Each structure stands twice: as C-alpha cells, then as structure tokens.
Amino acid sequence: MITAAIAAASFLLQQQPTKSCPIGLALGIGNGQGEEAFMGALREQIRLGVPQLNISIKWQDLENDQPFSLKPVQDQLGLAKFIGADVHVTFTGINTSTKSMPPDLGTLPLGDAQLQRRWEEALLKVVKALPPNVKSLALGNEVDVYFNDHKDEIPAWNDMMKTSRALLRGAGFTAPIGVITTYDGAKRHPELVKQLQQPWDVYMTTYYPLDQSFTVLPTSEVPSHFKTIDTLAGNKPIYVTEFGCPASEVNKSSEDIQAAFVDASFAEIKKRPNIKLASYFLQADFSDQMVDVFEYYYKIKDDRFRAYLSSLGLHRADGKPRKALSNFKKNLSAWLTEIE
C-alpha cells in the first residue's frame, strides 16, 4: 500500500527542502485509512517543506510471530524519501514503560547472552538497511520511564549500549548515536537520566510542557524549560525527538494555548544551533482506536492521559485543522525563508 502511494506521486520528489533547519513533524493520519490517507499526510509535509523526519521502529515488529523482516524499516524509509526529508531513526528494545522485544525474549533479563546476541544481530540488519545520509540513531525511546521501575537492570543496559555503539562504529556507521529520555524524568529523576545519558555524545529527549497529572504548564515557562534542557545536555548536541502540547480542556489547555506553545517553542529552538532535531508531535490526532491501543500498551486508564493522547495533533482526528497548524506553518516558512 505504502509502496504504491509513493509511486503514484513520485513527481513530488522534485521538491527538496533545505536541510539547515532542525524541524520535523511526526506523521499522523487521524481517522484516515488506506493509501489516500497516507498520501494526504505526505502531501501536506511536502507543501510545508518539513526538512526532518524521525521514524520509529520497534524490535518486536521485525520479528514477532514471523521470521525477521525489514519491511517495516523499508516502508518508513520510503515515506522519508518521498517527503525528501533528512532521516532520524529510533530503534527500540525499550519503549517508554515497556520492552518492545520479540515475545520469546521479553521476559529475559537484559544481561542474558541470547537476548544480547539477538539484539546485536537485529541492530546490524537495521543499520545496513539505512541510507548513508541518516542523521541520527536512537537505541531506545523514553527509557528512563522503564528504568525508574527497573533500576537493577541499568548496569546491564549500559553495558549493552556501550557494546552496541562499538559494534556500530566497527561496522562503519558514523551518524550520532544515543538513547532518548524524557524531559519530565530529567526534572524528577535527574541522577537516573544522567546515568542513562552518560555513555553518549549527544543528548536525546522528548519534551511536553506537562506536570505529572497531564496538566499543561503555562506557556510563559517554555523558555525556562529549554534552559533546563540546555543544562541537562551540557555541551552535547541536542535531539528533541518529540515536542508537543495537547489542546484538550481536560488537560487545562485549549487551541489557543497549543498555538502559543508552537510559537514559544520555535522561538527557543531558533536560538539554539546545538539543537539538531526538533520533531513536532503530532501532525494529526490519533484515532480513538489507536488511543485504546496506547491505553492498553502503557497500562494507564486515566481520562487526562486519554485527552492528552487524543489532542496532540495540528489537525483533529477528523482532519479539521487546529489553530496551531497555522502557527506551525508560519514559523516553519519564516525559518526556511531566512536560510534560503
């Protein structure tokens, strides 16, 4: 389906956005299904000139109940090529609060020799499938959430990550490598995040302006949030793999607040040439069915959590644009025009 969609509109590949802007936009199709929904989302990214795309691949999706397959990787790389964006890749064995590993490995400790061997084999296969111009690779997403509840596994994880980095460098992979932690975790558990980030030469984080109850913090605090990220990163290049703000009143937010967050975040990102990626999350709200899946996956049943997941998009799930879309367009267009 995706392959056909790419072939059907290959003429759009002629539009090549500038590569000097770190802004990305996480692909979202709302309630849409099928080829046309993908095409509509891709066309919008091309019209916007989005220069970066962060693609996420779960290890379990490559070898679940079937033999190892690179098709999920190839499909997402095809989307990035179609858009004409620079590619950033997240490959997860740990994804937020859970392991995203093949079922036969998920119950094994991280120090298990079989688990580590299979991880290294999968990692090398994924990296060999990546284009030579890939801009970064993350080896876990929001891993501090998992390790806050499994602190005894951190030494084995860090050893595994150090081995992975050496393996990739030995295989000739030269792009920046790191792991993603959360802004909230860095505030609440700074020593934990420091321990997880210590092995890496880059600082990768997600950022949402929320407190622990999924209530949106005042937009006036956004500059101080980015200063905190500066402090956490030190002299390391920064990759903000997700940043976004819900629009739901349940989260004490609104379309106006979400739009103001877009303006404030762009202003802070532009001040910081050490930010190499800042990917806005999300292009369109998740469908109700997807939110159901996330509630089950993360084992969180909370109206505020659901409202947060259901209102992150620049578009509503039904395709209707939110005010933040206009702000995103305006800010991105101005930035791209400045650096032409």
N, C-alpha and C positions, 0 to 999 in steps of 0.2 A: 504493500500500500504506500509506504513512505517513498520507496524507490520510484514508483510510478508518479507520485506527486512531484518529485524532484525533476524527473524527465519532462513532465508536462509543461513546466515553466522555466526551462533552462535558460531562456533568453534573459531572465532577470539577473543571471550571474554576471552580466557585464557591469553591474553597479558595484563598485568596490569601495567600501567606506574607509575613511582614514584609520590608521592603526595607532595613532598617538593619544587616543582618548581611552580611559580605562573602563568606561561604562558598558555594562552588559544588561540584558533583560532576559529573565528566565521565561522560557517558552510556556505559554498557557493557552488552552483552547476552551475553557469553560465547559458548557454543556454540549459542545460540538462533538461530533463523531465522524470518523471516516476521513477520506482524502481531502475533501473540500475544507473541513475544519482546520486541518494542518496547513493547507495552502493559504487560507486566510490569515492565520497567525504568522506564517513565514513572510507573506507579502507585506504585512504591517512592519515586521522587523526590518525588511529591506527598505521600505519607504522611510522609516525613521532613521536609517543609516546606523543601526546598532553595531558598534565595532568589535564587541567581545561576546563570546558565548561560553558559558560554563555548563558542561554536560556531566551528568552524574550516572555512574554505573555501579550497581550492586553486584558483588561477587556471586550471590545466590542466584541472580538472574542469568548467569553464564553457565552454571552447572547445578541445576535444581534436580528435577526428576528426569533430565535428559542429558546426553553426552555434552561435554564442554562445547559452547558455541559462542563465536564472536559477533553474531548477528546484532545483538543489542548495541554493541560498540559501533559497528559499521553503520547501523541506522542513524544513530545520533551524530556520527561524524558526517554523514550525508546531509543532515539538516544544517550543520555548521557551514559546510562547503556551499550549500545552496544560498545561505544568507550572505556568505562572503565574509564571515567574522573570524577573528582570531579565536583559537580554541584553548580552553582551560578544562582540565579533566579532573573529576573526583571519582576515585575507585575505592569503594568502601567494603571493608570487612567488619567495621564498627560504624553504625549509623545512628547517631543520637543515643537513644537509650537501649538499643538492641544490637545483637550480632546479625549481620547480613551475609551469612556464610551458607555454603551448601548444607542441607539438612543433616548429613552424616557427620559433619564437623562441628555443628553449632553447640553441642554440649561438651566438647573437649576443652581443656584449659589452653590458654594461649601459648603456653610453653610446650605443648605437645608436638613431637617431632613430625608426625604425619600432617597435622594442621599447617605447620610452618612450611613443609615441603610443598604441599598443595597450593598454599598461598603464593610462594615464590614462582611456581610453575604458571599459575594463573596470571600473576603480575607481569611476567616476561611476555606471555602471549598477548596481553592487552597492550603493553608498551610497543611491541613490534607492529601492532596494527595502527598505531597513532601516526599522524602526519609529522614530518620532520619539523614543522614550524609550530608545534604545540607549545603554548606559552607557560603552562604550569601543570603540576600534577599533585593532587592531594590524595593521601593514602588513608583517609578516614574522615567522616563528617560529624562535627559536633561531639567529638569523642569524650570530652570532659563530662558530659551527661552520664554516659555509661560508666566511666571510671570513678565518678563520685560515689557510685554504689559498689564498685569492684576494685577498691584501691590495692588489694593484694595482687592484682594482675598487672599493675603498671610496670614493674620491672621487666616482666616477660614481654609486654607490649613494646617498651622502649628498645629492648634488645632486638625484637623482631623488626622494628622500624629501622634501626641502625643497619641491620643486615640487609634490609630491603634497599636502603639508599646505596649501600656499597654494591649490591647486585646490579642496580640500575646504572650506576656510574660505570661499572665494569662492562656493561652491555652497550655503552656509548650514548646513554640517554643524558642529555645535558641541560634540560629545562629545570627551573626551580622546582623543588620537591618539599612538601610539608604535610602537616595534618591540620584539620580545621577544628577549632574550639569555638565556644560561644562567648559573646560579649557579657551576657548575664553571668555565666560561670566564672569569667575572669574577675568580675566585681565581687562575687560571693565566695569564690574559692580560688583566690589568686595563686596560692602556692601550688595547688593541683594543676592549674593551667600552665604555670611556669614550668613545672616538671614535664608536662606533656609537650610543651613547645621547645624545651631546651635543646633537643637534638638537631633542630632545623635552622637553616639560614634565612628563612622567610617566616613571616607571621601571617597565618590564615585564620580568619574569623568570620562568623555570622554576626549581624547586628540588627536588633529590633528594639525600639525605644519602649520597652515594657517593664513593669515590675513583675514580681512573682505571681501575681493574681491575673496576669494578662491584661492589666490596665495600662493604657498608653500614657507615657510620661509627657510633660509639657514640651512643646516644640522648642521653647527657649533653651532647653537643656541639651539640644543636639550638639552645639559647639563643644560643650564640656565632655560629651560622650566621645567625640572624636579625639579630644585631647587625652582622654583615658586610653583610647586605642593607641595613640602615639606612645604613651608611657609604657604600655604593655609590650609594644613591638620593639622599643629601643631603636637601634639603628637598622633593624631589619626591614626589607621591603614588605609592604602590606598588601594582602589579597583579601578583599571583603567579598567572599563568595556569595553572600546573600545580605541584602539590606532591604527593609520594607516596613510598612506600617499598616495595620488594619484600619478599616473605615467604619467598623460597626459601633453603634451606640452602646452595645453590651460591654465593649472594651473602653468605654468613656472616650470614644473617638467620633469622627464624622468625616464626610468627604472633604470638608474644608481643612480639617486637621491633617488628613492624609496628604492633601495637596501642599500644605505648608511644610510638611516633613520632606517632601520631594525637593522643594526649593532650598530648605536649610541644609539638607544632605549634599546636594550638588555644590552648594557654596563651600562646604567644608572639604569635600573631595578635591575640588579645583585648587585649593590652597596647598595640596599635599602631593608633590610629584613622586613621593615614595609609595603612593597607592597605585599599584599596577593593575588591579582589577577591582571594580565595584559593581556587582551584578544585582540589579533591582529585582526583587521578588514580590510581585509576580505579574505577568502580562495579563492574565485573566483569572478570576476566582476559580478555585476548584469546584467541580460539580458536587452535589450532595452525596453522590455515591462515593466519590473519592474521599470526602471528609469522613464518611463512615469507615472507609478502609484505614484512614490515618488514626481515627479513634481506637480502632481495634489494634493496629500496629503498635501504637505508643501506649496503649492500655490507660488512656486518660478519658474519662467520661465527665466532662465539665462544660457547661454552657458557654463560658468565656473562652475556653480553648477552642470550641467549635466555631464561635463567632470570629475569633482570630483567624483560623484557617479559612473561613468562608468569605473573608472580606479583604484579603491582601491584594487583590488584582487592580490593575489600572482599568480593567473592564470588569463589570459584573459577570457572573456565570452565563447570563443570557445574552451577553455581547454588548450590553449598553455601556458606553464609556463613563468612567468616573471623572471628576474634576482633575484628579491627579494626572490623568493621561495628558491633558493639555499642558500641565506644568512640566511633565517629563519631556514632551516634545519640544517645548520652548527652551528648556535648559540644555538638552542634548544638541539641538540645532545650533544654538548660540555657541556652544563649545566647539562643535565641528567646524563652524564658520571661522572661528578665531584661529584655528590651527591649520586651515587650508593653505 
